[in-house]
Amino acid sequence: MSATSPNQIDVEADVVDSESKPNRQLSYGKITNDALWTNNAGMVQLLGLCPLLAVTGNIINGLGLGIATIITLTCSNMIIAFTRNWVRKEIRIPYYVLVIASIVTIIDLSMNAITPELHSVLGIFIPLIVTNCLIIGRAEAFASKNDIPRATLDGFMMGVGFTLVLVALGAIREILGSGTLLSGASLMFGSIAESWTLTLFDNYQGFLLAILPPGAFLVMGLLIALKNVIDNRIKAKQA
């Protein structure tokens, strides 16, 4: 019989222990906190910046794209988590793209039928959700490794976190650029929302830079800086 060294016994014991322990699952509270603040897709991961900066000239545009992103993330994460044990690793990325493209196509056609004016304003950025690295990133990093409830919650909350950044960015740019809020709300909510527009400054001449692409970069930078200041103050209080 061959002798077994103490080091070999320790290694075998570690393997047995690691196999017997269940996979650690993130709590629902942790998933929510990460998505909305700690690991926010827009302000921390800096994903999806192209549509984030391009369509946020006002709140309604940002909200419209945000809702489409929430639906896409939630549905794709749920489907991928449900089928994760049946899809081979070699084809997982094409499979993710196929699932996401199918969902986005349904959203695109639905928006064109229900809110055609908003669909026209958002234009190419609805189909481009397919290429948003946030969607594929959550599918690969989370949905493919977790159960359906957690993957669905992660998709929904990541979408909500991304939408909050879209809305905040759109609100600031709309206020600075035209002195109004909820301009064009009727594009999403119909004729009932025609009176929703709030004029914050009378005889306001507007600040053109705010509604141009450079203004989007500047406002986004300020939002990220504000988040970092808040995080640093929280850490200082906890220390």
C-alpha positions in Angstrom: 0.0 0.0 0.0 1.3 3.5 -0.8 1.7 5.9 2.0 -0.5 9.1 2.0 1.2 12.3 3.0 -0.5 14.8 5.5 -0.6 17.4 2.7 -2.5 15.1 0.4 -5.0 14.3 3.2 -5.6 18.0 3.7 -6.2 18.7 0.0 -8.6 15.8 -0.3 -10.5 17.0 2.8 -10.8 20.5 1.2 -12.2 19.0 -2.0 -14.8 17.1 0.0 -15.8 20.1 2.0 -16.1 22.4 -1.1 -18.3 19.8 -2.9 -20.5 19.3 0.1 -21.2 23.0 0.7 -24.0 24.5 -1.3 -23.4 27.4 -3.7 -23.7 30.7 -2.0 -26.7 32.7 -3.3 -26.9 36.5 -2.9 -29.8 37.7 -0.8 -32.6 39.6 -2.5 -31.7 42.7 -0.5 -28.1 42.5 -1.7 -29.2 42.1 -5.3 -31.4 45.1 -5.0 -28.8 47.3 -3.3 -26.1 46.4 -5.8 -28.4 47.1 -8.8 -29.7 50.4 -7.6 -26.6 51.9 -6.0 -23.4 49.9 -5.2 -23.0 48.5 -8.7 -25.4 50.7 -10.7 -25.0 50.0 -14.4 -24.9 53.6 -15.5 -22.8 55.3 -12.7 -20.5 52.5 -11.6 -20.2 49.9 -14.4 -20.5 52.7 -17.0 -22.4 50.3 -19.4 -24.8 51.4 -22.1 -23.4 54.9 -22.3 -24.3 55.4 -25.9 -28.1 55.4 -25.5 -27.7 56.9 -22.0 -26.1 60.0 -23.3 -27.9 60.1 -26.7 -31.6 60.1 -25.9 -31.7 61.9 -22.5 -32.6 65.3 -23.8 -35.7 65.2 -21.6 -37.3 63.0 -19.0 -39.8 61.3 -21.4 -37.2 60.0 -23.8 -35.1 58.6 -20.9 -38.2 57.0 -19.3 -39.3 55.4 -22.6 -35.9 53.9 -23.2 -35.6 52.9 -19.6 -38.9 50.9 -19.6 -37.8 49.1 -22.7 -34.5 48.2 -21.0 -36.3 47.0 -17.9 -38.5 44.7 -19.9 -35.6 43.3 -21.9 -33.4 42.7 -18.9 -36.1 41.1 -16.8 -37.4 38.8 -19.6 -33.9 37.8 -20.9 -32.6 37.0 -17.4 -35.6 34.9 -16.6 -35.4 32.9 -19.8 -31.7 32.4 -19.6 -31.9 31.3 -15.9 -34.6 28.9 -16.8 -32.6 27.3 -19.7 -29.1 27.6 -18.3 -28.7 23.9 -17.6 -29.7 22.9 -21.2 -27.5 25.3 -23.2 -23.9 24.2 -24.0 -21.1 26.6 -23.1 -19.9 26.7 -26.7 -23.1 28.4 -27.9 -24.1 30.4 -24.9 -23.3 33.8 -26.4 -25.2 33.3 -29.7 -28.0 31.9 -27.6 -28.1 35.0 -25.4 -28.1 37.3 -28.4 -31.0 35.3 -30.0 -33.1 35.5 -26.8 -32.4 39.3 -26.4 -33.0 40.1 -30.0 -36.4 38.3 -29.9 -37.5 40.2 -26.9 -36.3 43.6 -28.3 -38.1 42.9 -31.6 -41.4 42.3 -29.7 -40.8 45.6 -27.7 -39.9 47.5 -30.9 -43.0 46.4 -32.8 -45.2 47.0 -29.7 -43.9 50.5 -29.2 -44.4 51.3 -32.9 -48.1 50.2 -32.5 -48.8 51.8 -29.1 -46.7 54.9 -29.0 -45.6 55.6 -32.6 -44.5 59.1 -31.9 -42.2 58.1 -29.0 -41.0 55.2 -31.1 -40.1 57.7 -33.9 -38.2 59.9 -31.4 -36.1 57.1 -29.9 -35.5 55.7 -33.4 -32.6 53.3 -33.8 -31.9 53.2 -30.0 -34.7 50.7 -29.4 -33.2 48.0 -31.8 -29.8 48.9 -30.4 -30.8 47.5 -27.0 -29.7 44.2 -28.5 -26.1 45.3 -28.5 -26.2 46.9 -25.1 -23.4 45.3 -23.2 -25.4 45.6 -20.0 -28.0 43.1 -21.2 -25.5 40.5 -22.4 -23.3 41.2 -19.3 -26.0 40.4 -16.8 -27.0 37.3 -18.8 -23.4 35.9 -18.7 -22.4 37.1 -15.2 -25.6 36.5 -13.3 -28.5 34.9 -15.0 -26.5 31.9 -16.3 -25.3 31.2 -12.7 -28.3 31.8 -10.5 -31.9 30.5 -10.1 -34.9 32.0 -11.8 -36.2 34.3 -8.9 -32.8 35.9 -8.3 -32.0 36.2 -12.0 -35.4 37.8 -12.6 -35.0 40.2 -9.7 -31.4 41.1 -10.8 -32.7 41.9 -14.3 -35.6 44.0 -13.1 -33.5 46.0 -10.5 -30.6 46.5 -12.9 -33.1 47.9 -15.4 -34.6 50.2 -12.7 -31.2 51.4 -11.7 -30.3 52.2 -15.3 -33.7 53.9 -15.8 -33.2 56.1 -12.7 -29.9 57.4 -14.2 -31.7 58.0 -17.6 -34.5 59.9 -15.9 -32.2 61.9 -13.7 -29.9 62.8 -16.6 -32.9 63.7 -18.7 -34.5 65.9 -16.0 -31.3 67.9 -15.4 -30.7 68.4 -19.1 -34.3 69.4 -19.8 -34.3 71.9 -16.9 -31.0 73.5 -18.0 -31.7 73.2 -21.7 -35.3 74.5 -21.9 -36.4 75.3 -18.4 -39.2 72.7 -18.4 -40.1 69.3 -17.1 -42.1 66.5 -18.6 -42.1 68.1 -22.0 -43.5 65.8 -24.6 -45.3 63.6 -22.0 -48.1 63.1 -24.5 -45.8 61.0 -26.6 -45.9 58.3 -24.0 -49.1 58.9 -22.1 -51.4 60.3 -24.8 -53.5 63.4 -25.0 -54.3 63.2 -21.2 -50.7 64.3 -20.6 -50.7 67.4 -22.8 -51.1 69.6 -19.7 -48.4 67.9 -17.7 -45.5 70.1 -18.9 -44.1 72.2 -16.1 -42.5 75.5 -17.1 -40.0 76.3 -14.3 -38.6 79.5 -15.6 -40.6 82.2 -17.4 -39.0 83.8 -20.5 -36.1 81.3 -20.2 -33.8 81.5 -23.3 -32.4 78.0 -22.8 -28.9 76.7 -22.4 -28.1 75.0 -25.7 -25.0 73.1 -24.4 -27.2 71.1 -21.9 -29.2 69.4 -24.7 -26.2 68.8 -26.9 -23.9 65.7 -26.6 -21.1 67.5 -24.7 -23.7 68.6 -22.1 -24.7 65.0 -21.6 -21.1 64.1 -20.8 -20.8 67.0 -18.3 -24.0 66.2 -16.5 -23.1 62.5 -16.3 -19.8 63.4 -14.9 -21.4 65.5 -12.2 -23.8 62.7 -11.3 -20.9 60.2 -10.9 -19.0 62.7 -8.8 -22.1 63.3 -6.6 -22.4 59.5 -6.0 -18.8 59.2 -5.1 -19.1 62.1 -2.6 -22.1 60.3 -1.0 -20.3 57.0 -0.9 -17.2 58.6 0.8 -19.3 60.2 3.4 -21.1 57.0 4.2 -17.8 55.2 4.6 -16.5 58.0 6.8 -19.5 57.6 9.1 -19.1 53.8 9.3 -15.4 54.0 10.1 
